[in-house]
């Protein structure tokens, strides 16, 4: 056709067909995947069949299948069936797999059978990023987000949902019973529904009620007071914006320099209270590496103090103390759970502690002096109180009791230091959002609407490791470029 660019004839044979390598640009990310995987000690990382057996039918090399999965997660192809289809038609995958065509079952089994190895590959690439100087090693933001599991809301049962469903079934049974009484009084020729049909419906409802009672007993016996039928490890969790989701709580520590993820973890804890120290330690260890532990020169062993930022959901006294004892600065806003603020009463923060005299001063100016030491919920506290409350003009805003008491934890100094650090950094929470919300938004966008495809906490951890590996690779490519990474991998 005139005036258009013309393509080649599909049936034209060529004497010297092009090499497959000529279709792959030098800056293509699959060259980085190929180089990175080739240098991995798969046997040491725990991959099965890293060394071939002397007998039996030969299998696919774990290197090839690992490259296939990394490419898939880097290009939003998480399904084993989609990876099988792409390996037949995708020129990049033909180059990467050297035109090997594994079936979807082989691809899926590789991910299922090599969970520990795949998670270690994610750790290995964090080490590569550390060697390339991509971590700041001074500031990380920690956050958790809820990811959907392969378990519908109808297949999840809590004490509240069992009660609600039981009440609904009872209402249906009562309605059918009333209708059955009315049908018995009607003439046969005007009946819209027979008594036999109603009895079958009632029997079906009663059977469902028996099943619900059985599930209720299982829920009451479960340590978490809830069960999920499709994915037993998933839990019903409240979302920050309201509502709930049946899924997992994914914890991430993001570095401030390039928003890379040095540490992540998948849990089914419904809150973040217990995660601060664990995530901070993992992030610190990943960014510093083993080489720092082996340093002998004094100048090499002195590092900038790691600052950890998290939202109020992570505020727990013991966690903050543990981070400080490990040499980390913690910026976490304190939450007031007493409910006094809602009652327009003075909160504990309005009582000022005088360390010199070991006493508190109330808003009315009176002193609360030390009286005793007590054990409260496993913690040693010092109790301060005053007996001048009955004559105080501010008593209505303070306490309905005869005296006001303040309990001070024996390690309260750690919380006060954390609060002082937070006041010195008023923009910390805004900075936290800029650092850690970016990885979550990107990964969830890549995942699509379904989030996880596998069932069970160990398998979900493996799937999340692949997502984090792909995310870190994409960030490294955006920062350094493929050619620079390839050159560094050659010299590493």
C-alpha angles and dihedrals in degrees: 000000000000124000094022133096107258125219129216122277109263091219097048110114121212127216094216111030116206120262113253088233090064090067092060116078119225089243095051113127093227089071088061091048090050094049094044095050094044091061095051120106094227095182092054091048091057104256117158118239091014084141114045121238119246092230138035132046113325115249135206117282112255088227092065094047092047090052089049093054095045089051090048096052091043089056100037095258103129099149118094091217092053090048089052091052093046092051088062097051109017112096092202091055091045087057094043096048094035088240094302112150112204117183122245092256092057090047093049094046091053091058092044097047098043103049097135093044093052091049089051090052088059089052090049092056090049085057090052090052089049091052090049091055095244096138125080092206089203108078133029131171119215125202142153130220134187117244123192119250129208090268126098123222090248090061094053121084130193129169089260095048093045090052092048093048091046091054090050092050091048090052091052092048092049091048092052091046091054090047090049090055090049093049092054089059095049126091113259093239094056099044114120092192130023125235089241091060091049091048090053090051091049091048090051091050092049090051090053089048091054090050090049091051089052091051090047090058090051091049092051090050094048116097092228093044092235139078135200119207103200099038107020093195096055121097138200107252134183116244123225093239094048134276125059141267133205105229146075136309107237116200120204134182111201124194118231098225102065102352091251118159112238094172138020138165137187117221137166093218108129093217137040097229096108099042107073101086095040094052094042092052093047092049093048093048093047094050096044098040130193093293091072091057091054095050113120102182113091092226090055093054095054110088134173112268113261114239117208121200123193138158125257091270088077096053109125124142097224093048093051091048092050092052092050092049088056091055100261129130113228126208108188123142114238118241124216110220098166096094092222092118090060088052090051091244131136113276126215091258090067092063108087119216118222106204094188094058096027094233142111126238117214125215089262091057098252123134124243105205129201114270111162150343119247142175112239119179091336095311128110110235136178114227121219123186145164131208097203095088099101092065096039118118090214096051093113089059094045117041141333090220126092091252138019119237130195123196117208120196115229089240096043089125089073092057092046091052091051091049091050091050090051092052089054089055106048093166095054096106092049089050090049091058093049092052108039105026090063096065093046093049093048096047094046090049090053092047095054125206097320099055106186121034099187132070129231130040097264092052093043089053089055092049091050090050089057091050092049091046091052091046093050091047092052092048092049091050091050092050102040107014128234096272093054092048092049091051092049092048089053092055097039 
